[in-house]
Amino acid sequence: MALVAPAPEEDFGSDEQISKQVFQTYQCRSICKGKPHAGDIAEASSLSAIPLPPSDYPLWDALPAEVVEQGRLSQLQLEGVLYACTRHQQVLPNGQRAGFFIGDGAGVGKGRQIAGVILDSYIRGRRRHLWLSTSTDLHVDAARDLRDLGAHLPLINGC
């Protein structure tokens, strides 16, 4: 009976090297206005290799200059607002506006991005907005995000 030596374990390097292969530090390449995001953000290397499609949405025509200049929305968040607003321009066959899913991780500022989309839409005359959350505690966060962007809008909680 012949003995077979086990195959040597493949060496992929340290966990840090593997992480660098799988993830890249996020760099905003679609807009040049605004301030960088305060936190360290990573994205999958496969995503960072693909450029975002161009957008001709006139975001800067509606957002107050201080929101951008003072960094109330970071470049990362502005990018999310830009592409959400671009998508909302599409009207579906049933007459409704197309939606946009923000699936960013913790600490990116999904609430700020939603507040930015609402602010842009409100300034353009669209007055009806619906912000759903799984937690009633997030009502306070939503109110803060809107207020911090200068959107002092009436909010209804607990419908």
C-alpha positions as CSV (number, residue, x, y, z in Angstrom):
1,M,0.0,0.0,0.0
2,A,1.5,3.3,-1.1
3,L,1.3,6.3,1.1
4,V,0.4,9.7,-0.5
5,A,1.9,12.8,1.1
6,P,-0.7,15.4,1.9
7,A,-0.7,18.4,-0.5
8,P,1.1,21.4,0.9
9,E,-1.1,24.1,2.1
10,E,-1.2,27.0,-0.4
11,D,0.3,30.1,1.1
12,F,-1.8,33.2,0.3
13,G,0.2,35.4,2.6
14,S,-0.9,37.2,5.8
15,D,-4.4,38.2,6.5
16,E,-3.4,41.8,5.8
17,Q,-2.2,40.8,2.3
18,I,-5.4,38.9,1.6
19,S,-7.4,41.9,2.8
20,K,-5.5,44.2,0.4
21,Q,-6.3,41.8,-2.5
22,V,-10.0,41.7,-1.7
23,F,-10.6,45.3,-0.6
24,Q,-9.4,48.7,-1.7
25,T,-9.5,52.0,0.1
26,Y,-12.5,53.9,-1.3
27,Q,-11.6,56.8,-3.5
28,C,-14.3,59.1,-5.0
29,R,-13.6,59.3,-8.7
30,S,-17.0,60.5,-10.0
31,I,-17.1,64.0,-8.4
32,C,-14.5,66.6,-7.5
33,K,-16.6,68.8,-5.2
34,G,-16.9,68.4,-1.4
35,K,-14.7,67.1,1.3
36,P,-13.4,63.5,1.7
37,H,-15.3,61.2,4.0
38,A,-14.1,61.4,7.6
39,G,-14.0,57.6,8.2
40,D,-11.9,54.9,6.6
41,I,-14.0,53.3,3.9
42,A,-13.2,50.2,1.9
43,E,-14.8,48.7,-1.1
44,A,-14.4,45.4,-2.9
45,S,-11.5,45.5,-5.3
46,S,-13.7,44.2,-8.0
47,L,-16.0,47.2,-7.6
48,S,-13.2,49.7,-7.4
49,A,-12.0,48.5,-10.8
50,I,-15.2,49.5,-12.5
51,P,-15.9,53.2,-13.0
52,L,-19.3,54.5,-12.3
53,P,-21.4,55.6,-15.2
54,P,-21.4,59.3,-15.9
55,S,-24.3,61.4,-14.6
56,D,-25.6,64.6,-16.0
57,Y,-27.9,65.2,-13.0
58,P,-27.6,68.9,-12.0
59,L,-27.1,68.2,-8.2
60,W,-25.1,71.4,-7.7
61,D,-28.0,73.5,-9.0
62,A,-30.2,72.6,-6.0
63,L,-28.0,71.7,-3.0
64,P,-27.0,74.7,-0.9
65,A,-23.4,75.5,-1.4
66,E,-22.6,75.3,2.3
67,V,-23.7,71.7,2.4
68,V,-20.9,70.9,-0.1
69,E,-18.3,73.4,1.0
70,Q,-18.6,72.8,4.7
71,G,-18.6,69.0,4.3
72,R,-22.1,68.5,5.7
73,L,-22.2,65.7,3.1
74,S,-18.8,64.1,2.3
75,Q,-17.7,63.3,-1.3
76,L,-18.8,59.7,-0.6
77,Q,-22.2,60.8,0.5
78,L,-22.6,63.3,-2.3
79,E,-21.8,60.5,-4.7
80,G,-24.7,58.4,-3.3
81,V,-27.0,61.4,-3.4
82,L,-26.0,62.1,-7.0
83,Y,-26.7,58.6,-8.2
84,A,-30.0,58.3,-6.2
85,C,-31.2,61.6,-7.7
86,T,-30.1,60.4,-11.2
87,R,-32.1,57.2,-10.8
88,H,-35.2,59.1,-9.5
89,Q,-35.2,61.0,-12.7
90,Q,-36.3,57.9,-14.5
91,V,-40.1,57.5,-14.6
92,L,-41.3,53.9,-14.8
93,P,-44.1,52.8,-17.2
94,N,-46.6,52.9,-14.3
95,G,-45.8,56.6,-13.8
96,Q,-43.8,56.2,-10.6
97,R,-40.3,57.3,-10.1
98,A,-37.6,54.7,-10.0
99,G,-36.0,53.8,-6.7
100,F,-32.5,53.6,-5.5
101,F,-31.1,51.2,-2.8
102,I,-28.4,52.5,-0.5
103,G,-26.6,49.4,0.9
104,D,-23.6,51.0,2.5
105,G,-22.1,49.6,5.7
106,A,-22.2,51.1,9.1
107,G,-20.6,54.6,9.5
108,V,-21.0,55.7,5.9
109,G,-23.9,57.9,6.6
110,K,-26.9,56.3,4.9
111,G,-29.2,58.7,6.8
112,R,-27.2,61.7,5.6
113,Q,-27.5,60.5,2.0
114,I,-31.3,60.0,2.3
115,A,-31.6,63.5,3.9
116,G,-29.5,64.8,0.9
117,V,-31.9,63.2,-1.6
118,I,-34.9,64.6,0.2
119,L,-33.4,68.1,0.4
120,D,-32.6,68.0,-3.4
121,S,-36.1,66.8,-4.2
122,Y,-37.8,69.3,-1.9
123,I,-35.9,72.2,-3.4
124,R,-37.0,71.0,-6.9
125,G,-40.6,71.2,-5.8
126,R,-41.3,67.5,-5.0
127,R,-42.9,67.8,-1.5
128,R,-43.9,64.2,-0.7
129,H,-41.2,61.9,0.7
130,L,-41.4,58.7,2.6
131,W,-38.5,57.5,4.8
132,L,-39.1,54.1,6.3
133,S,-37.0,52.6,9.1
134,T,-37.1,49.4,11.1
135,S,-36.6,51.3,14.4
136,T,-38.5,54.2,15.9
137,D,-35.3,55.3,17.6
138,L,-33.9,56.3,14.1
139,H,-36.6,59.0,13.9
140,V,-34.3,61.2,16.1
141,D,-31.3,60.5,13.8
142,A,-33.4,61.2,10.7
143,A,-34.5,64.6,12.1
144,R,-30.9,65.4,13.0
145,D,-29.6,64.5,9.5
146,L,-32.3,66.7,7.8
147,R,-31.7,69.6,10.2
148,D,-27.9,69.4,9.8
149,L,-28.3,69.8,6.1
150,G,-30.6,72.8,6.6
151,A,-33.8,71.0,5.7
152,H,-36.2,72.1,8.5
153,L,-39.2,70.0,7.3
154,P,-42.1,68.7,9.3
155,L,-41.7,65.0,10.2
156,I,-44.4,62.5,11.1
157,N,-43.4,59.6,13.3
158,G,-45.4,56.4,14.2
159,C,-47.9,56.2,11.4
